[in-house]
Amino acid sequence: MRFEFLGTGTSAGVPNIGCDCRVCTSTDPRDNRLRTSAAITFRDEKASHEGGERVILIDAGPDLRQQALRAKMSRCDAILFTHNHVDHTFGLDEVRRFNVVQRAPVNLYAEEKTHEFLRRVYQHVFDASKNVNDSFVASVVAWRISATLEPIELYGLQVTPIRLLHGRLPVVGYRFDPAPGSTLIAPWMPLAYCTDVSAIPPESWSRLAGVRTLVLDALRQRKHPTHLTLDQAVIIAERIEAKQTWFVHMAHDLMHGETDEGLPEGMGLAYDGLVLE
């Protein structure tokens, strides 16, 4: 099993357009951050297609094409959306190439408000019969989830939605465990993926208990109304006590090398292309 950080940057990406700060002009490739997203790749013994590979994306931002090419992705079985913001959803058109390669639709999992957003923005996908031309559009199947409901199973993975707060906006994080009876194993599981977070509601802490790997929002050092600062993220990570914590959704305020050196043991800034195996 592989967990790959496809992107680790904030909504503007790093480098920022028109910015000549020391991070945006850094020669360290870890300071180049596409919009935050991740992929889980594993073998499904019950799959009917050759090789049995499954790929689950977490979010599909505007950099998805570039991320997929770099990661040499050839399929996408499902996308788990955290919320409806542009930097997490505006790559949905790209999944049409996966449809061609795998000859199957892509399953989309999101809360109702995110599905409403997707249907409105991607009317040409969700209501293709109204397109003027018979266009090459994505083929998707929409599945609704709720952070208050029980976990779902995807190809041997148990996926548990976690309610998080992104300012005043409720968003979803995800916890990944082997499903009961599954043979899937990885040293990084259980893993909790929590991006675009400013607060964790009291009822959500139990869903974070016992994780071995924590992926957590850490925008910058300065306070922000809808994201955790790096110091706030460290405090939360210390409370959760995961074996390893990787911070994501960083702005150009954080230079990778010097920031990483100052973090507590077991914590680090993730970077684009980092793979956990």
PyMOL commands that set and color helices and strands:
alter all, ss='L'
color gray80, all
select helices_A, chain A and resi 29-31+64-70+86-89+92-102+112-121+123-126+128-130+202-208+230-240+256-261
alter helices_A, ss='H'
color red, helices_A
select strands_A, chain A and resi 2-7+37-43+53-58+78-80+106-110+140-144+152-154+157-166+169-178+191-194+213-217+244-248+267-269+275-276
alter strands_A, ss='S'
color yellow, strands_A
deselect
rebuild
show_as cartoon
